[in-house]
Amino acid sequence: MTMNVEQKTPARVVVGKVISNLMDKTIVVQVERRVMHPLYGKYIRKFSKMYAHDAENACNIGDTVEIQMCRPISKKKSWKLLQILDRTDKEIVG
């Protein structure tokens, strides 16, 4: 007998900086990645903005956070907050 067992791939986890927390239970995280230019070989910084679910509204602007991919929560939000790695001292009010 053979069993068909589907293995799930682990959810993608990224580290980024909070650039906005003005929405309720939502943060916007800017994630940086470095890619090499195909012709010149210089590393270029590319940024992505990801909307993440912050259930306790615990994050402030400037915090370094770890987010994980999850099921879509809304149209743009398909990430959830795992942990806050580094906090900023002051809270910025927009």
Residue frames relative to the residue before (quaternion, step in Angstrom):
aa qw qx qy qz dx dy dz
M 1.0000 0.0000 0.0000 0.0000 0.00 0.00 0.00
T 0.1378 -0.7656 0.6224 0.0869 3.53 -0.99 0.85
M 0.2455 -0.7646 0.5821 0.1275 3.51 -1.05 0.84
N 0.3010 -0.7347 0.5800 0.1824 3.54 -0.94 0.88
V 0.0409 0.7989 -0.5930 0.0916 3.52 -0.26 1.32
E 0.2271 -0.7691 0.5837 0.1271 3.54 -0.71 1.08
Q 0.2230 -0.7687 0.5864 0.1243 3.54 -0.84 0.99
K 0.3583 -0.7272 0.5453 0.2131 3.53 -0.90 0.96
T 0.4005 -0.6696 0.5592 0.2802 3.54 -1.08 0.67
P 0.5340 -0.6314 0.4346 0.3568 3.60 -0.97 0.70
A 0.5538 -0.6257 0.4406 0.3281 3.55 -1.07 0.77
R 0.5187 -0.6508 0.4664 0.2998 3.55 -1.07 0.81
V 0.1020 -0.7843 0.6114 0.0241 3.56 -0.94 0.98
V 0.0041 -0.7981 0.6017 -0.0318 3.59 -0.85 1.00
V 0.3124 -0.7172 0.5939 0.1880 3.54 -1.32 0.45
G 0.1335 0.7981 -0.5759 0.1159 3.56 -0.90 0.92
K 0.5076 -0.6340 0.5034 0.2949 3.52 -1.40 -0.03
V 0.4484 -0.6841 0.5105 0.2651 3.57 -0.98 0.92
I 0.1120 -0.8096 0.5745 0.0447 3.58 -0.76 1.06
S 0.7967 0.0648 -0.0611 0.5978 3.61 1.25 -0.22
N 0.0005 -0.7866 0.6175 -0.0002 3.55 -1.10 0.78
L 0.3154 0.8028 -0.4594 0.2122 3.58 1.19 0.49
M 0.6542 0.4986 -0.3190 0.4709 3.62 1.16 -0.48
D 0.5430 -0.6175 0.4553 0.3414 3.57 -1.18 0.51
K 0.8601 -0.0027 -0.0639 0.5060 3.57 -0.83 1.14
T 0.6616 0.4459 -0.3130 0.5152 3.59 1.16 0.56
I 0.0666 -0.7650 0.6390 0.0456 3.55 -1.10 0.78
V 0.2950 -0.7065 0.6084 0.2090 3.53 -1.26 0.48
V 0.1199 -0.8101 0.5739 0.0072 3.55 -0.67 1.17
Q 0.2350 -0.7561 0.5972 0.1280 3.55 -0.92 0.98
V 0.1147 -0.7993 0.5897 0.0143 3.56 -0.67 1.19
E 0.2286 -0.7802 0.5722 0.1072 3.56 -0.86 1.02
R 0.0142 0.7637 -0.6452 -0.0148 3.55 -1.10 0.74
R 0.2979 -0.7567 0.5577 0.1664 3.54 -1.10 0.66
V 0.0350 -0.7915 0.6100 -0.0148 3.56 -0.81 1.06
M 0.4273 -0.7020 0.5104 0.2532 3.53 -1.07 0.74
H 0.4768 -0.6521 0.5100 0.2958 3.57 -0.98 0.88
P 0.4942 -0.7114 0.4046 0.2931 3.61 -0.73 1.00
L 0.7387 0.4010 -0.2324 0.4894 3.60 1.05 -0.67
Y 0.8036 0.3392 -0.1557 0.4637 3.58 0.75 -1.05
G 0.4327 -0.7429 0.4314 0.2735 3.58 1.20 -0.29
K 0.5066 0.6366 -0.4316 0.3896 3.58 1.25 0.03
Y 0.4224 -0.6930 0.5228 0.2609 3.57 -1.06 0.78
I 0.1615 -0.7844 0.5975 0.0403 3.54 -0.87 1.07
R 0.3581 -0.7192 0.5536 0.2190 3.57 -1.01 0.84
K 0.0449 -0.7733 0.6324 0.0030 3.56 -0.85 1.03
F 0.2131 -0.7966 0.5606 0.0758 3.54 -1.01 0.89
S 0.1075 -0.7578 0.6402 0.0657 3.54 -1.22 0.67
K 0.2570 -0.7396 0.6001 0.1636 3.56 -1.08 0.77
M 0.0371 -0.8018 0.5960 -0.0225 3.56 -0.79 1.06
Y 0.3272 -0.7249 0.5759 0.1891 3.54 -1.01 0.88
A 0.0472 -0.8178 0.5732 -0.0205 3.58 -0.76 1.05
H 0.4712 -0.6706 0.5075 0.2658 3.55 -1.21 0.68
D 0.0369 -0.7741 0.6314 -0.0282 3.56 -0.77 1.15
A 0.2628 -0.8374 0.4574 0.1431 3.57 0.13 1.32
E 0.7651 0.3681 -0.2050 0.4870 3.61 0.98 -0.75
N 0.3685 -0.7242 0.4856 0.3224 3.61 1.27 -0.06
A 0.2661 0.8199 -0.4627 0.2069 3.57 1.00 0.87
C 0.6661 0.5398 -0.3041 0.4153 3.60 1.12 -0.52
N 0.1945 -0.7388 0.6337 0.1217 3.51 -1.26 0.63
I 0.6416 -0.5049 0.3985 0.4179 3.56 -1.28 0.28
G 0.7655 0.3384 -0.2712 0.4753 3.56 -0.90 0.96
D 0.5215 0.6310 -0.4249 0.3864 3.61 1.21 -0.21
T 0.3204 -0.6935 0.6055 0.2231 3.54 -1.19 0.63
V 0.0223 -0.8312 0.5524 -0.0589 3.56 -0.63 1.17
E 0.3152 -0.6930 0.6110 0.2168 3.51 -1.37 0.33
I 0.0469 -0.8070 0.5886 -0.0092 3.58 -0.73 1.09
Q 0.2338 -0.7714 0.5833 0.1003 3.54 -1.22 0.65
M 0.4967 -0.6472 0.4900 0.3071 3.56 -1.06 0.78
C 0.0103 0.7901 -0.6118 0.0373 3.58 -1.01 0.83
R 0.7169 -0.3830 0.3180 0.4881 3.56 -1.26 -0.22
P 0.5958 -0.5735 0.4014 0.3937 3.62 -1.09 0.50
I 0.2435 -0.7713 0.5757 0.1196 3.55 -0.82 1.07
S 0.7679 -0.0396 0.0217 0.6389 3.57 1.16 -0.65
K 0.7882 -0.3262 0.2147 0.4756 3.57 -1.27 -0.21
K 0.8057 0.2474 -0.1152 0.5258 3.60 0.89 -0.91
K 0.6908 0.5112 -0.2654 0.4371 3.58 1.19 -0.48
S 0.1959 0.7746 -0.5806 0.1565 3.58 -0.49 1.22
W 0.5935 0.4951 -0.3796 0.5084 3.56 1.14 0.75
K 0.1444 -0.7744 0.6062 0.1097 3.56 -1.21 0.48
L 0.5389 -0.6329 0.4625 0.3084 3.53 -1.18 0.68
L 0.2371 -0.7638 0.5847 0.1362 3.57 -0.88 0.97
Q 0.7740 -0.2242 0.1798 0.5642 3.56 0.73 -1.07
I 0.4140 -0.6552 0.5702 0.2724 3.51 -1.33 0.42
L 0.2743 -0.8027 0.5130 0.1314 3.57 -0.53 1.19
D 0.8028 -0.0072 0.0530 0.5939 3.58 0.94 -0.90
R 0.2304 -0.7901 0.5565 0.1141 3.57 -0.76 1.04
T 0.4022 -0.6553 0.5715 0.2866 3.54 -1.26 0.47
D 0.5774 -0.6216 0.4111 0.3333 3.55 -1.16 0.60
K 0.7946 0.2735 -0.1320 0.5257 3.56 0.89 -0.91
E 0.3653 -0.6956 0.5706 0.2390 3.54 -1.24 0.49
I 0.2366 -0.7798 0.5683 0.1137 3.56 -0.73 1.08
V 0.1813 -0.7802 0.5924 0.0863 3.56 -0.76 1.06
G 0.2822 -0.8096 0.4983 0.1291 3.59 -0.67 1.13
